[in-house]
Amino acid sequence: MHHHLELVKTMQPHPKFKEGEIPHISDMDIIFSQALLMDAGSVTFKAIKSGEIAEILAGLVALAYTAIQALAMQDKDIAENQGEGHQAYQMLAIMRLLSEKVYHCSSGQGEHYSGLYHLCASLSSGFLNADFNKAFQVYHEWREVCQDSNDEANKMHDPHKIRLPDMADCLYE
């Protein structure tokens, strides 16, 4: 199992399925996951608009984390990266690609969540020159603290109130 998926599974209970049973995810679970992805996408796009690299990284990690949460809910592993090929690191192209990946997640299929995760990891390391693994760990630890605090946990679903962790230490100089 992928290390990041293991971290996410420690934070949320995941359903137990019998051996050979195909997990059934309800429409409402897919809608809820999509809403969370759209919230994280909104935070990411606002960070891109501001131009703050550490905030963009936090937004990308939030998107990746949310995609993995959906995989954990389905009891699926992260699919292999299919390779996007050459990335165009232009803001409008990045926004379109992220929007497309989030849209495809509305299918509820694990490979789409995995694709979004891999895109966020690729943009974090390739475009932002950041340590994605370290940033993911920082985000996970922040989520644990937020979960322990009911006030912050309630803000997690309101992208206008949420203050993501500082990711400046995760950027390479």
C-alpha positions as CSV (number, residue, x, y, z in Angstrom):
1,M,0.0,0.0,0.0
2,H,1.2,3.5,-0.8
3,H,2.6,5.4,2.2
4,H,0.4,8.5,1.7
5,L,-2.7,6.3,1.5
6,E,-1.6,4.6,4.8
7,L,-1.5,8.0,6.4
8,V,-4.9,9.0,5.2
9,K,-6.4,5.7,6.4
10,T,-5.1,6.4,9.9
11,M,-7.4,9.5,10.0
12,Q,-10.6,8.0,8.8
13,P,-12.4,4.7,9.3
14,H,-12.6,2.8,6.0
15,P,-15.2,0.3,5.2
16,K,-14.4,-3.4,5.6
17,F,-15.2,-5.5,2.5
18,K,-15.3,-9.2,2.3
19,E,-12.7,-11.0,0.2
20,G,-13.7,-10.8,-3.4
21,E,-16.5,-8.4,-2.7
22,I,-16.6,-5.3,-5.0
23,P,-16.9,-2.2,-2.9
24,H,-20.1,-0.2,-3.6
25,I,-19.8,3.5,-3.1
26,S,-23.0,5.4,-2.9
27,D,-23.8,8.4,-5.1
28,M,-23.8,10.6,-2.0
29,D,-20.3,9.5,-1.2
30,I,-19.2,10.5,-4.7
31,I,-21.0,13.8,-4.4
32,F,-19.4,14.5,-1.0
33,S,-15.9,13.7,-2.4
34,Q,-16.5,15.9,-5.4
35,A,-17.6,18.8,-3.1
36,L,-14.4,18.4,-1.1
37,L,-12.3,18.3,-4.2
38,M,-14.0,21.4,-5.5
39,D,-13.4,23.2,-2.2
40,A,-9.7,22.2,-2.3
41,G,-9.6,23.3,-6.0
42,S,-11.0,26.7,-5.1
43,V,-8.3,27.2,-2.5
44,T,-5.7,26.1,-5.0
45,F,-6.9,28.4,-7.8
46,K,-7.0,31.4,-5.4
47,A,-3.5,30.6,-4.3
48,I,-2.4,30.5,-8.0
49,K,-4.0,33.9,-8.5
50,S,-2.1,35.3,-5.5
51,G,1.2,33.9,-6.8
52,E,2.3,32.7,-3.3
53,I,4.2,29.5,-4.0
54,A,3.8,28.1,-0.5
55,E,0.0,28.6,-0.7
56,I,-0.1,27.0,-4.1
57,L,1.8,24.0,-2.7
58,A,-0.7,23.8,0.2
59,G,-3.6,23.8,-2.2
60,L,-2.1,21.1,-4.4
61,V,-1.4,18.9,-1.4
62,A,-5.0,19.5,-0.1
63,L,-6.3,18.3,-3.5
64,A,-4.0,15.3,-3.5
65,Y,-5.0,14.5,0.1
66,T,-8.7,14.8,-0.7
67,A,-8.3,12.5,-3.8
68,I,-6.6,9.9,-1.5
69,Q,-9.5,10.2,1.0
70,A,-11.9,9.2,-1.8
71,L,-9.7,6.2,-2.6
72,A,-9.6,5.2,1.1
73,M,-13.4,5.4,1.2
74,Q,-13.5,2.9,-1.7
75,D,-10.8,0.7,-0.1
76,K,-8.6,1.1,-3.2
77,D,-4.9,1.7,-3.6
78,I,-3.3,4.5,-5.6
79,A,-3.0,3.4,-9.3
80,E,0.3,3.6,-11.0
81,N,1.0,6.9,-12.7
82,Q,0.1,6.6,-16.3
83,G,2.5,9.5,-17.2
84,E,1.1,12.7,-18.4
85,G,4.1,13.4,-20.6
86,H,5.5,16.9,-20.8
87,Q,3.9,19.4,-18.5
88,A,3.2,22.9,-19.7
89,Y,3.9,25.1,-16.7
90,Q,1.7,28.0,-17.7
91,M,-0.9,29.1,-15.1
92,L,-3.9,28.9,-17.4
93,A,-2.8,25.4,-18.7
94,I,-2.4,24.2,-15.1
95,M,-5.8,25.6,-14.1
96,R,-7.4,23.8,-17.0
97,L,-5.6,20.5,-16.3
98,L,-6.5,20.6,-12.6
99,S,-10.2,21.4,-13.4
100,E,-10.3,18.6,-15.9
101,K,-8.9,16.1,-13.4
102,V,-11.3,17.2,-10.7
103,Y,-14.2,16.9,-13.1
104,H,-13.2,13.4,-14.1
105,C,-13.3,12.4,-10.4
106,S,-17.1,12.9,-10.5
107,S,-17.2,9.4,-12.1
108,G,-16.2,8.0,-8.8
109,Q,-13.6,5.8,-10.4
110,G,-10.3,5.1,-8.5
111,E,-8.1,5.8,-11.5
112,H,-9.4,9.4,-11.8
113,Y,-8.6,10.1,-8.1
114,S,-5.2,8.5,-8.6
115,G,-4.6,10.7,-11.7
116,L,-5.4,13.8,-9.7
117,Y,-3.1,12.7,-6.9
118,H,-0.3,12.1,-9.4
119,L,-0.8,15.4,-11.2
120,C,-0.7,17.3,-7.9
121,A,2.5,15.5,-6.9
122,S,4.1,16.2,-10.3
123,L,3.2,19.9,-10.2
124,S,4.5,20.2,-6.6
125,S,7.9,18.8,-7.4
126,G,8.2,19.8,-11.1
127,F,6.5,23.2,-11.2
128,L,7.0,24.4,-7.6
129,N,10.3,22.7,-6.9
130,A,9.0,21.4,-3.6
131,D,9.4,18.2,-1.5
132,F,5.9,16.7,-2.0
133,N,6.4,13.9,0.5
134,K,7.4,16.4,3.2
135,A,4.5,18.7,2.3
136,F,2.1,15.8,2.4
137,Q,3.4,14.9,5.9
138,V,3.0,18.5,7.1
139,Y,-0.6,18.6,5.7
140,H,-1.4,15.3,7.4
141,E,-0.1,16.5,10.8
142,W,-2.1,19.7,10.4
143,R,-5.2,17.7,9.6
144,E,-4.7,15.6,12.8
145,V,-4.5,18.8,14.9
146,C,-7.6,20.1,13.2
147,Q,-9.5,16.9,13.8
148,D,-8.7,17.2,17.5
149,S,-10.1,20.7,17.6
150,N,-13.8,20.8,16.8
151,D,-13.6,24.5,15.8
152,E,-11.0,23.9,13.1
153,A,-12.7,20.7,12.0
154,N,-15.9,22.6,11.2
155,K,-13.9,25.1,9.1
156,M,-12.4,22.2,7.1
157,H,-15.5,22.2,4.8
158,D,-15.6,26.0,4.4
159,P,-12.8,27.1,2.0
160,H,-13.4,30.7,2.9
161,K,-12.6,30.1,6.6
162,I,-9.8,27.5,6.3
163,R,-6.2,28.5,6.9
164,L,-3.9,25.9,5.4
165,P,-0.6,25.0,7.0
166,D,2.5,26.9,6.1
167,M,4.5,25.0,3.5
168,A,7.5,27.3,3.1
169,D,9.8,24.7,4.7
170,C,8.8,22.2,2.0
171,L,10.1,24.3,-0.9
172,Y,13.6,23.8,-2.2
173,E,15.7,26.9,-2.4
